[in-house]
Amino acid sequence: MKALEGVKILDFTHVQSGPTCTQLLAWLGADVIKVERPGVGDATRKQLVDVDGADSLYFTMLNHNKRSLTLNSKNETGKAVLERLIKECDVMVENFAPGALQRMGFSWERIQALNPRMIMGSVKGFGPGPYQDCKVYENVAQCAGGSASTTGFPDGPPLVTGAQIADSGTGLHLALGLVAALYQREKSGRGQKILAPMQDCVLNLCRVKLRDQQRLQHGPLTEYSQFADGMDFGDATPRAGNDSGGGQPGRILKCKGWETDANAYTYFITQAAVWENVCDVIGKPEWKEDSEYATPKARLTRLNAIFETIEQWTMTKTKFEVMDICNAVNIPVGPILSMKELAEEPALRDTGTIVEVDHPERGKYLTVGCPIKMSDSPVEVDRSPLLGEHTDEILTAILGYSDEEVAAIKQSGAV
């Protein structure tokens, strides 16, 4: 039995934020019915296409374990089908532009009237406030949520991150909210509405930078390279380059082969608890007793010299040799792994973190598996559905329409 077995999800989401949420729920066992426009479907089906005549990887990697139903919700017959779906399902998830559901005639009040137990999850760019009606995409939310202003180096422009913390990050936040609401409904018997604004979710992931904003009121942020460089701090949390987000100084350092390999680097943290081990590994045992290096406070103004010395050592080792040597003595390091290296890592295949899926149009492809491992709810990653692949099945098996009624619905142009 799967954790969410028996839960029916009405998935009105598209692109990335909403599909991330519903795919996770599908992996955990929910029956996710993806509602798509007839003949068109989710916009990402045909975005960044790499195989002619096949759905794009953008779509397939966000819509595993789902069923696809085509439905024209502007058609009167389509609206009647949607009403029936709302009555049958437990959760409805949408990431339409602000006001779209109301214009379709399905306000939250109407949805509640149709199904008082319905839980509705919504992704929006901003919460209530001056920007609540604005459309938002990944990088816009990263900028508005505080990530970009704190990413990059102090002498360069703000940067967005390659991790999709706004879209996928918001989807993960919303999934937690929906599961919590399902749990609460077991006690209250009532559904509820859940809002996950992308700005809010990015800010939640940037909480350590909001922490630093408050610390800055009481003096410079001494663990930042800016302090070691003697640079002034302004009135806002600065960009911190590759500094650690915590109190332990860390940086990305070159490893053997960096001249020709863009990813021959390691992240190295000079954790106070293992400082003596660091000194031994890099061949500087005298630093253990030197008053200028022996304490964390003394080291703060000498971080550049310290990391330059460490880098002289790391440049003599591959990033994997650095990891083997350092982990043996509890020094926290991490190799910079490329997407190619991750795709080829056997351990990630063994744990189902990366899986190979067979698709009828594009053949075999790699995708991420469920990152959450539950001992009593195993996850099998099934391929994404073709457009409208399960329309007849859903109309008959879930909504109870007869074959004659299905034929009439098709004739009306509703599906």
C-alpha positions as CSV (number, residue, x, y, z in Angstrom):
1,M,0.0,0.0,0.0
2,K,1.2,3.5,-0.8
3,A,1.1,6.4,1.7
4,L,-1.5,8.4,-0.3
5,E,-3.4,5.4,-1.9
6,G,-7.0,6.3,-2.4
7,V,-6.5,10.0,-2.6
8,K,-7.7,11.6,-5.8
9,I,-6.0,14.7,-7.0
10,L,-7.5,17.0,-9.6
11,D,-4.4,18.5,-11.3
12,F,-5.0,21.8,-13.0
13,T,-1.4,22.7,-13.1
14,H,1.1,23.4,-15.8
15,V,4.8,24.1,-16.4
16,Q,6.8,23.4,-13.3
17,S,5.7,24.6,-9.9
18,G,2.3,22.9,-9.8
19,P,3.4,19.7,-11.6
20,T,6.3,19.3,-9.1
21,C,3.8,19.2,-6.3
22,T,1.4,16.8,-8.0
23,Q,4.2,14.5,-9.2
24,L,5.4,14.1,-5.7
25,L,1.9,13.3,-4.5
26,A,1.6,10.8,-7.3
27,W,4.9,9.2,-6.3
28,L,3.5,8.8,-2.8
29,G,0.5,6.9,-4.2
30,A,-2.2,9.5,-5.0
31,D,-4.3,9.1,-8.2
32,V,-3.4,12.3,-10.0
33,I,-5.7,13.3,-12.9
34,K,-3.9,15.9,-15.0
35,V,-6.5,18.0,-16.8
36,E,-5.3,19.4,-20.1
37,R,-6.7,21.4,-23.0
38,P,-7.8,19.2,-25.9
39,G,-5.3,19.1,-28.7
40,V,-2.8,21.3,-26.8
41,G,-2.1,20.1,-23.4
42,D,0.5,21.4,-20.9
43,A,2.6,24.1,-22.7
44,T,5.8,22.2,-21.7
45,R,4.9,19.2,-23.9
46,K,6.3,21.1,-26.8
47,Q,8.9,23.3,-25.1
48,L,12.6,22.5,-25.6
49,V,11.7,19.5,-27.8
50,D,14.7,17.3,-28.5
51,V,13.0,14.3,-30.2
52,D,10.6,15.1,-33.1
53,G,7.1,13.9,-32.5
54,A,7.6,13.3,-28.8
55,D,6.8,15.1,-25.6
56,S,9.7,17.1,-24.3
57,L,11.9,16.1,-21.4
58,Y,10.6,19.3,-19.7
59,F,7.1,17.7,-19.6
60,T,8.0,14.1,-19.1
61,M,10.3,14.7,-16.1
62,L,7.5,16.6,-14.2
63,N,4.5,14.5,-14.9
64,H,5.3,10.9,-14.0
65,N,2.7,8.6,-12.4
66,K,-0.2,10.7,-13.6
67,R,-3.3,10.2,-15.8
68,S,-4.2,12.7,-18.5
69,L,-7.7,13.8,-19.2
70,T,-8.4,16.4,-21.8
71,L,-11.2,18.8,-20.9
72,N,-12.5,22.1,-22.4
73,S,-13.6,23.9,-19.2
74,K,-15.1,26.8,-21.2
75,N,-17.6,24.4,-22.9
76,E,-20.9,23.9,-21.0
77,T,-20.6,20.1,-21.2
78,G,-17.0,20.4,-20.1
79,K,-18.1,22.5,-17.1
80,A,-20.6,19.8,-16.1
81,V,-17.8,17.2,-16.3
82,L,-15.6,19.4,-14.1
83,E,-18.3,19.8,-11.5
84,R,-18.5,16.0,-11.3
85,L,-14.7,15.8,-11.0
86,I,-14.8,18.3,-8.1
87,K,-17.4,16.2,-6.3
88,E,-15.3,13.0,-6.7
89,C,-11.8,14.3,-5.9
90,D,-10.1,15.0,-2.6
91,V,-7.7,17.7,-3.7
92,M,-7.6,20.3,-6.5
93,V,-4.3,21.9,-7.4
94,E,-3.9,24.9,-9.7
95,N,-1.3,27.5,-10.8
96,F,-3.4,29.5,-13.2
97,A,-2.8,33.3,-13.5
98,P,-4.6,35.2,-10.8
99,G,-8.4,35.2,-11.2
100,A,-8.5,32.5,-13.9
101,L,-10.6,30.1,-11.9
102,Q,-13.1,32.7,-11.0
103,R,-13.5,33.7,-14.7
104,M,-14.1,30.0,-15.4
105,G,-17.0,30.1,-12.9
106,F,-15.3,28.1,-10.3
107,S,-14.6,30.4,-7.3
108,W,-13.4,28.8,-4.1
109,E,-16.9,29.4,-2.7
110,R,-18.5,27.4,-5.5
111,I,-16.0,24.6,-5.2
112,Q,-16.7,24.4,-1.5
113,A,-20.5,24.3,-2.3
114,L,-19.9,21.4,-4.7
115,N,-17.6,19.5,-2.3
116,P,-17.2,20.8,1.3
117,R,-14.3,18.3,1.8
118,M,-12.3,19.6,-1.1
119,I,-8.8,20.8,-0.4
120,M,-7.6,23.3,-2.9
121,G,-3.9,24.2,-3.4
122,S,-2.9,27.3,-5.3
123,V,0.5,28.5,-6.5
124,K,0.8,32.2,-7.1
125,G,3.7,34.5,-7.6
126,F,3.0,36.8,-4.7
127,G,0.7,36.6,-1.7
128,P,-1.8,39.4,-0.9
129,G,-0.3,42.8,-1.4
130,P,0.7,45.2,-4.1
131,Y,2.0,42.6,-6.5
132,Q,-0.7,39.9,-6.0
133,D,-2.0,40.1,-9.6
134,C,1.5,39.9,-11.3
135,K,2.5,36.8,-13.3
136,V,5.8,35.3,-12.0
137,Y,8.3,32.8,-13.3
138,E,11.3,31.1,-11.7
139,N,13.9,33.8,-12.0
140,V,11.4,36.6,-11.1
141,A,10.6,34.8,-7.9
142,Q,14.2,34.2,-7.1
143,C,14.8,37.9,-7.4
144,A,11.7,39.0,-5.5
145,G,12.3,36.4,-2.7
146,G,15.8,37.5,-1.8
147,S,17.9,34.8,-3.4
148,A,19.4,36.8,-6.2
149,S,20.5,39.8,-4.1
150,T,22.5,37.4,-1.9
151,T,24.0,35.2,-4.6
152,G,27.2,36.0,-6.5
153,F,30.3,37.9,-5.5
154,P,30.3,41.4,-3.8
155,D,31.9,43.1,-6.8
156,G,29.5,41.5,-9.4
157,P,25.8,41.6,-10.3
158,P,23.1,39.6,-8.5
159,L,22.8,36.0,-9.8
160,V,20.0,33.4,-10.0
161,T,20.8,29.9,-9.1
162,G,20.6,26.8,-11.3
163,A,18.5,25.0,-8.7
164,Q,14.8,25.7,-9.4
165,I,14.1,27.0,-5.8
166,A,11.1,29.1,-6.9
167,D,9.2,26.6,-9.1
168,S,10.2,23.2,-7.7
169,G,10.8,24.7,-4.3
170,T,7.2,26.1,-4.2
171,G,5.8,22.8,-5.4
172,L,7.5,21.0,-2.5
173,H,6.1,23.5,0.0
174,L,2.6,23.2,-1.4
175,A,2.8,19.3,-1.3
176,L,3.5,19.5,2.4
177,G,0.5,21.9,2.9
178,L,-1.8,19.5,1.1
179,V,-0.7,16.5,3.0
180,A,-1.2,18.4,6.3
181,A,-4.7,19.5,5.1
182,L,-5.6,15.9,4.3
183,Y,-4.5,14.9,7.8
184,Q,-6.5,17.7,9.4
185,R,-9.6,16.8,7.4
186,E,-9.6,13.4,9.0
187,K,-10.3,15.2,12.3
188,S,-12.4,18.2,11.1
189,G,-14.2,16.7,8.1
190,R,-13.7,19.9,6.2
191,G,-11.6,20.9,3.3
192,Q,-9.6,24.2,3.1
193,K,-7.8,26.4,0.7
194,I,-4.0,26.5,0.7
195,L,-1.9,29.3,-0.9
196,A,1.8,28.9,-1.7
197,P,3.2,32.2,-3.0
198,M,6.5,31.7,-4.8
199,Q,8.0,34.8,-3.2
200,D,7.2,33.4,0.3
201,C,8.7,30.0,-0.5
202,V,11.9,31.5,-1.9
203,L,12.2,33.7,1.2
204,N,11.7,30.6,3.4
205,L,14.7,29.0,1.7
206,C,16.7,32.2,2.2
207,R,16.0,32.4,5.9
208,V,19.7,32.4,6.8
209,K,20.1,35.6,4.8
210,L,17.2,37.2,6.7
211,R,19.1,36.1,9.8
212,D,22.2,37.8,8.6
213,Q,20.2,41.0,7.8
214,Q,19.4,41.3,11.5
215,R,22.9,40.4,12.6
216,L,24.2,43.1,10.4
217,Q,22.6,45.7,12.6
218,H,25.0,44.8,15.4
219,G,28.2,44.8,13.4
220,P,29.9,43.2,10.4
221,L,29.3,39.6,9.4
222,T,32.7,38.3,10.4
223,E,32.4,34.9,8.7
224,Y,32.0,36.6,5.3
225,S,35.1,37.0,3.0
226,Q,34.1,40.7,2.9
227,F,35.3,41.0,6.5
228,A,38.6,39.3,5.8
229,D,39.1,41.5,2.8
230,G,38.6,44.7,4.9
231,M,35.6,45.7,2.8
232,D,32.8,47.8,4.3
233,F,29.3,46.3,4.8
234,G,26.3,48.3,3.6
235,D,22.9,48.2,5.2
236,A,21.7,45.0,3.5
237,T,22.9,41.4,3.5
238,P,25.6,41.3,0.9
239,R,26.4,38.7,-1.8
240,A,28.7,36.2,-0.2
241,G,30.4,34.4,-3.1
242,N,31.1,30.8,-2.2
243,D,31.2,31.4,1.6
244,S,29.4,29.0,3.8
245,G,25.9,30.0,4.9
246,G,26.7,29.0,8.4
247,G,29.3,30.0,10.9
248,Q,32.0,27.7,9.6
249,P,34.1,29.4,6.8
250,G,34.1,27.5,3.5
251,R,35.0,28.0,-0.1
252,I,35.2,26.3,-3.4
253,L,38.8,25.4,-4.2
254,K,40.6,24.2,-7.3
255,C,41.6,20.5,-7.6
256,K,43.9,18.6,-9.8
257,G,42.9,19.1,-13.5
258,W,41.0,22.4,-13.0
259,E,42.8,23.8,-16.0
260,T,40.8,21.6,-18.4
261,D,37.9,20.4,-16.3
262,A,35.3,23.1,-15.4
263,N,34.2,21.0,-12.5
264,A,37.5,19.9,-11.0
265,Y,36.8,21.7,-7.7
266,T,35.8,20.9,-4.2
267,Y,34.0,22.7,-1.4
268,F,36.2,22.8,1.7
269,I,34.9,23.8,5.2
270,T,37.4,24.8,7.9
271,Q,35.2,23.5,10.7
272,A,36.5,24.6,14.1
273,A,36.1,21.1,15.6
274,V,38.5,19.6,13.1
275,W,40.9,22.5,12.6
276,E,43.8,20.5,13.9
277,N,43.0,17.7,11.3
278,V,43.0,20.4,8.6
279,C,46.4,21.6,9.7
280,D,47.8,18.0,9.5
281,V,46.3,17.2,6.1
282,I,47.6,20.4,4.4
283,G,51.0,20.1,6.0
284,K,50.7,23.0,8.4
285,P,50.9,21.4,11.8
286,E,52.5,24.6,13.2
287,W,49.2,26.4,12.8
288,K,47.7,24.4,15.6
289,E,49.7,26.3,18.2
290,D,50.2,29.6,16.3
291,S,48.1,32.3,18.0
292,E,47.3,33.9,14.7
293,Y,45.6,30.6,13.5
294,A,44.7,28.5,16.5
295,T,41.3,30.0,17.3
296,P,38.3,30.6,15.0
297,K,38.3,34.3,15.8
298,A,41.9,34.8,15.0
299,R,41.4,33.0,11.7
300,L,38.6,35.3,10.5
301,T,41.0,38.0,9.3
302,R,43.3,35.5,7.6
303,L,40.8,33.4,5.6
304,N,42.3,34.4,2.3
305,A,45.7,33.2,3.2
306,I,44.3,30.0,4.8
307,F,42.3,29.0,1.8
308,E,45.1,29.9,-0.6
309,T,47.3,27.5,1.4
310,I,44.6,24.8,1.4
311,E,44.1,25.3,-2.3
312,Q,47.8,24.6,-2.9
313,W,47.2,21.2,-1.4
314,T,43.8,20.5,-3.1
315,M,45.4,21.3,-6.5
316,T,47.7,18.3,-6.0
317,K,44.7,15.9,-5.6
318,T,41.6,15.1,-7.7
319,K,38.3,16.2,-6.1
320,F,37.6,12.5,-5.2
321,E,41.0,12.1,-3.6
322,V,40.3,15.2,-1.5
323,M,37.0,13.7,-0.4
324,D,38.6,10.4,0.5
325,I,41.4,11.9,2.5
326,C,39.3,14.5,4.3
327,N,36.3,12.4,5.2
328,A,38.6,9.8,6.8
329,V,39.5,12.5,9.4
330,N,36.0,14.1,9.5
331,I,36.8,17.3,7.5
332,P,33.6,18.3,5.6
333,V,34.3,18.6,1.9
334,G,32.3,17.9,-1.2
335,P,33.3,17.5,-4.9
336,I,31.6,19.7,-7.5
337,L,29.7,17.1,-9.4
338,S,28.5,17.8,-13.0
339,M,25.2,16.7,-14.3
340,K,27.1,14.1,-16.4
341,E,28.8,12.7,-13.3
342,L,25.5,12.5,-11.5
343,A,23.7,10.9,-14.4
344,E,26.4,8.2,-14.5
345,E,26.6,7.6,-10.7
346,P,25.7,3.9,-9.9
347,A,24.8,4.6,-6.3
348,L,22.1,7.1,-7.4
349,R,20.7,4.5,-9.8
350,D,20.7,1.9,-7.0
351,T,18.7,4.1,-4.6
352,G,16.2,5.2,-7.3
353,T,17.3,8.8,-7.1
354,I,18.0,8.7,-10.8
355,V,15.9,6.3,-12.9
356,E,15.6,5.2,-16.5
357,V,12.1,5.3,-17.9
358,D,10.8,4.0,-21.2
359,H,8.4,6.2,-23.2
360,P,6.4,5.1,-26.2
361,E,7.3,8.2,-28.3
362,R,10.8,9.0,-27.2
363,G,12.2,5.7,-26.0
364,K,14.4,5.5,-22.9
365,Y,15.4,8.6,-20.9
366,L,16.8,9.5,-17.5
367,T,14.9,11.3,-14.9
368,V,15.0,12.0,-11.2
369,G,13.1,9.6,-8.9
370,C,11.4,10.4,-5.7
371,P,13.9,12.1,-3.3
372,I,11.9,11.0,-0.3
373,K,12.5,7.4,0.7
374,M,9.8,5.7,2.8
375,S,10.3,2.2,4.2
376,D,6.7,1.2,3.8
377,S,5.6,3.2,0.7
378,P,7.8,2.2,-2.2
379,V,7.9,4.4,-5.3
380,E,7.9,3.1,-8.9
381,V,8.4,5.9,-11.4
382,D,6.0,5.4,-14.3
383,R,6.2,7.3,-17.5
384,S,4.3,10.5,-18.1
385,P,0.9,10.2,-19.9
386,L,0.3,11.0,-23.5
387,L,-2.1,13.8,-24.1
388,G,-5.6,12.6,-23.2
389,E,-4.5,9.1,-22.8
390,H,-6.8,8.3,-19.9
391,T,-9.8,10.4,-20.9
392,D,-12.2,7.5,-21.5
393,E,-11.0,5.6,-18.5
394,I,-11.6,8.5,-16.1
395,L,-15.0,9.4,-17.6
396,T,-16.2,5.8,-17.1
397,A,-14.4,4.3,-14.2
398,I,-14.3,7.4,-11.9
399,L,-17.2,9.6,-13.0
400,G,-19.5,6.8,-14.0
401,Y,-20.5,7.9,-17.4
402,S,-21.9,5.3,-19.8
403,D,-20.3,4.6,-23.1
404,E,-23.2,6.5,-24.8
405,E,-22.7,9.5,-22.5
406,V,-19.0,9.5,-23.2
407,A,-19.7,9.5,-26.9
408,A,-22.0,12.5,-26.4
409,I,-19.4,14.4,-24.4
410,K,-16.9,13.9,-27.2
411,Q,-19.4,15.0,-29.7
412,S,-19.9,18.3,-27.8
413,G,-16.2,19.1,-28.0
414,A,-15.8,19.0,-24.2
415,V,-12.9,16.5,-24.3
